[in-house]
């Protein structure tokens, strides 16, 4: 068996969580391979809405195991809140959730550092979620981090205090006032106390050598789906640097984030919205700063599920999609939120970029260059709410034309179309 992959092709928030939930009955294991509580995967079904930040989106299917892989970073406080909400809904996540010993821990002081670094950037801030992501990955790369497996060792508190004091020294050098910094509405000391309480409860979950578990599962013929967070355009190497996340969000990150050999990677599903959104700072070629952009935001309820911040909105960007497809080796496409464009008489698609009047053949190194501009094709919109559609045969002709345009440009099939937030609002089309 191989590991199939679902990941985002834009700047995150594409709707990956919903698709993972839809696909889960076909798999034995769902595994998150990178990112942390900066993710916000929304799943809706049976008039219920869930937002997951760390737990894989297959958790609602009790016959499927869910693994938080080694490439994920974990804040025990936030993870426990997720677990408690699932329990309140009648679920028992301890029965089908496994946590990698090698996953790194987000300390409360990591979150203070995140706030300090972002504040120091002033107008150049990247739009961090302030969840401690960057500082945690920095400690991981600098070989200073603490991991889930360390929780089981007798000297964990000593190691914790050493790393915490190192962080506090940095904060002092930055002249950052920690007394006025609240973490999820709590003072640092209160957050730290709750963090340690959460650790005690997490020890009751199954903590595993995830790389061994996943490879053994493959050897036993079990099917695995790797779930990515954020999107390819936020990849630390290939995204719109420095306005990116701190991990590899592309398909190559699966190998390092789960301990899977490249030859065991199977089909790669690329998820994208029928338009584009972005949270925080950074270049966004097709951004709409007028009433059309406001309509997209309101119709699509485009507010961050992790931060609540309004998302920047714009037309679909094919050059960026082509770039993401190349990086990830995508086999088929999944288009989300087609219903949001239903209210537009005309819809536009960026077909290529121009720089100083010349068409660009490749995705540029620096999109912030003002001389780089998007060029659009305009298509007819579809005046149909879509959510009552139960078959691809019912799709309006204008939407078919829109999809055909995308398929012809990207040379890949659009396998699935999402026409609403619920798991039932999902249309299979040319499923390979």
C-alpha positions, 0 to 999 in steps of 0.5 A, spaced: 500 500 500 501 507 499 500 513 502 495 518 499 496 525 500 491 531 501 494 538 501 492 545 499 494 549 493 493 556 495 495 560 501 491 555 506 484 555 508 482 551 501 477 546 505 482 540 506 479 538 512 472 537 509 475 533 504 479 529 508 473 527 512 469 525 506 475 521 504 476 518 511 471 512 510 476 509 504 482 509 509 484 505 515 489 511 517 489 519 517 495 522 519 497 529 519 504 531 517 506 538 518 504 545 522 500 546 528 495 549 531 495 555 526 491 550 522 483 551 522 480 545 519 472 546 519 468 540 518 460 540 518 455 535 518 448 533 521 447 540 523 454 540 527 460 544 526 467 543 528 474 546 527 480 542 528 487 545 529 491 539 531 487 533 530 487 530 524 480 531 520 478 523 520 477 523 527 469 523 526 470 516 523 471 511 529 473 505 525 479 510 522 485 511 526 488 518 526 495 520 527 499 526 529 505 525 526 512 527 528 512 533 523 506 536 527 508 541 533 503 541 539 501 545 544 498 541 549 493 546 552 490 547 545 490 540 543 486 538 550 481 544 548 480 540 542 479 533 545 474 536 550 470 539 545 469 532 541 468 529 548 462 534 549 459 532 542 459 524 544 466 522 541 471 518 544 478 521 541 482 517 546 480 511 542 482 513 535 487 518 536 495 516 536 500 522 538 508 521 535 513 521 540 517 525 536 512 531 535 515 537 538 512 541 543 510 549 543 511 551 550 508 557 553 514 562 552 514 560 544 508 564 544 511 570 548 517 570 543 512 569 537 508 575 539 515 579 541 518 577 534 511 580 530 511 586 534 518 588 533 517 587 525 512 593 525 509 594 518 513 588 516 509 583 520 508 577 516 501 576 519 503 570 524 497 567 528 501 568 534 500 560 536 508 560 537 509 556 530 515 560 528 519 559 535 518 552 536 520 550 529 526 555 530 528 551 536 527 544 532 532 546 527 536 549 532 536 542 536 533 545 542 526 543 542 522 538 547 518 533 544 512 529 546 517 523 548 520 528 553 514 528 557 515 521 559 522 522 562 523 524 569 527 530 567 522 533 563 521 539 568 528 541 568 529 541 561 522 545 560 525 550 565 532 551 561 528 552 555 523 557 558 529 561 561 533 561 555 526 564 552 525 569 557 532 572 556 531 573 549 524 576 551 528 581 555 533 583 550 528 584 546 525 589 551 518 585 550 513 587 556 511 580 558 506 582 563 501 585 558 501 579 553 495 575 554 495 568 551 488 566 549 486 571 554 490 568 560 496 571 563 503 567 562 503 564 569 495 562 568 497 559 561 503 555 563 499 552 569 493 550 564 499 547 560 502 543 565 495 540 567 494 539 560 500 535 559 498 530 565 491 529 561 495 527 555 499 522 558 493 518 558 493 518 550 496 513 546 503 516 545 507 512 539 513 511 535 509 513 529 514 512 523 514 505 525 506 504 526 505 507 519 510 503 516 508 497 519 501 499 517 503 499 510 506 493 510 500 490 513 496 492 507 492 498 510 491 504 507 493 511 509 491 518 507 496 524 509 493 530 511 496 537 510 495 544 513 496 551 510 497 551 503 503 550 498 504 557 497 506 558 504 511 553 504 517 555 507 522 554 501 517 555 495 512 559 498 511 567 498 517 568 502 518 571 508 510 571 508 510 564 509 509 558 515 515 555 518 514 548 515 514 544 508 507 544 506 508 541 499 508 533 498 515 532 499 514 534 507 510 528 507 516 523 507 519 528 513 513 529 517 511 522 517 517 518 516 515 515 510 519 513 504 518 517 497 517 510 493 511 509 498 507 516 496 501 514 492 496 519 489 496 526 491 490 530 491 490 538 490 485 542 493 483 549 491 478 554 492 474 557 486 477 563 487 483 565 492 484 568 499 489 569 503 490 571 511 496 576 513 501 580 509 504 578 503 503 578 495 497 577 493 496 578 485 489 577 484 487 581 490 480 585 490 480 591 494 473 593 492 466 591 493 467 585 489 472 583 494 468 584 500 462 580 496 467 574 496 469 575 503 461 575 505 458 570 501 464 565 502 464 567 510 472 568 509 474 569 516 480 565 519 477 559 523 484 560 527 484 567 528 477 570 526 481 575 522 478 577 515 481 574 509 483 577 503 479 575 497 481 575 489 480 571 483 482 565 481 490 565 480 492 559 475 499 561 474 500 560 482 496 553 481 500 551 476 506 552 480 503 548 486 501 543 481 508 542 479 511 542 486 507 537 489 506 532 483 498 533 483 494 527 480 487 530 481 484 537 483 478 538 488 475 545 487 472 548 493 466 553 494 464 553 487 457 556 490 460 562 493 461 565 486 453 563 484 452 571 485 456 574 480 454 575 473 461 575 471 467 571 474 475 572 472 480 568 472 488 570 472 491 566 466 498 569 466 502 574 469 506 580 465 512 583 467 514 590 464 509 588 458 511 581 457 508 574 459 512 571 464 513 563 463 515 561 470 512 563 477 517 569 479 521 569 485 518 576 488 511 577 487 511 584 490 515 587 484 509 592 482 511 591 475 508 584 475 501 584 474 495 579 473 492 578 466 485 576 466 480 572 462 472 573 463 467 568 463 459 568 464 457 567 472 452 562 474 446 564 477 444 558 481 445 557 489 448 550 487 447 547 494 441 543 492 445 540 487 446 532 488 449 530 481 454 533 477 449 532 471 445 538 475 451 543 474 449 549 470 452 550 464 456 556 466 460 552 471 461 547 467 465 552 462 469 554 468 471 548 470 473 546 463 477 552 462 481 550 469 482 543 466 484 545 460 489 550 463 492 546 468 491 539 464 488 535 470 481 533 472 477 536 477 475 530 480 471 533 486 466 539 486 464 542 493 458 546 493 457 547 500 460 547 507 456 540 509 460 533 507 453 532 503 455 538 499 460 534 495 459 532 488 464 526 485 466 528 478 471 523 474 473 520 480 479 516 478 
